[in-house]
Amino acid sequence: MAVGAVAAVVLLGLALYCGLDPFNHSAIHGFPDFVSHKVELPDWSIIPNVKDPLNLLQRSEIKFAGQVQGPESLAFDPLGRGPYTGVADGRILFWDGHNWADFAYTSANRSGLCDPQPSPLGYLKNEHICGRPLGLRFHKKTGDLYIADAYFGLMKVGPEGGLATSLATEAEGVPLRFTNDLDIDEEGNVYFTDSSTNYQRRNFLQLVFSGEDTGRVLKYDPVTKETTVLVKNIRFPNGLTLSKDGAFFLFCEGSLGRCNSLPIKAKYHYTVHIGGWQHGIIAKYSPEGELLQVLEDRPGKVVRAISEVEERDGKLWMGSVLMSFVAVYDLDSTPTSS
Ligand SMILES: [Ca+2]
């Protein structure tokens, strides 16, 4: 009886703690305008049930452990050098084959505030000052590096690196608030994602909890220097990639785990990643959108929290906004029977 009474008091205390948040521990404390939105998930019947029983991603090689913090995006320059990656303290680093070297940065106001922290999450407080490059792509012809910086919008830096210059900070009168990924077509048009017009990257948890749909896909025209909105009212769009022949591009909505394609001219498409916390997963699709193969590390033993994947010379290079390493999967590790 006494045990039952104690349990009842504990439960009542927990209920009051959760309901009233007396110590302001709630993730939405400090967000008076927070609104939660109902997210209609796709019907289970249309969700593919392809699995990787061998957890093949566990065969990945872990590179640069402890040398790069939160390397979300990986890129190789037109001469095949790299990778280049954007890290948590706002710098863009270049692997010269032996060492990591500083290559570029997005903030003109870097200071001691951007000094090393023990974990990638330690930079959240000052990343609006230090910058946070989340998407990198090289223009194949000019060698310029285009950057989606979470706080400073769409930027560009020359092949020698240094301080990047701003290309776009707003679209159709609405500021970019969480620029996340990009790709470039043959004519130099840049397609990119802005994950939310309400929440910045350091508030990504509130964005996830809210389920809001102010994300956008945008296009920057290098001739007119105008940015137009191609898609709006989407939930936490992040990864964006052009098909190999440039006929269409693909973007994924993090809150729904859904990828959509949009034609630029006509047909085709390739490999996509889907991020997760512990569960590492990469999905490969046919040009028609058919799911061809899934590579997983279901318990997240070796590879987890994948942000982006770059295919290069038979290998998949995986970055993560939360981890301090790069994972590389050799496609030859895939058994031929699967
Ligand atoms: Ca990104």
Boltz pocket constraint, residues with backbone or C-beta under 6 A from the ligand:
constraints:
  - pocket:
      binder: B
      contacts: [[A, 72], [A, 73], [A, 134], [A, 135], [A, 180], [A, 181], [A, 238], [A, 239], [A, 307], [A, 308]]
      max_distance: 6.0
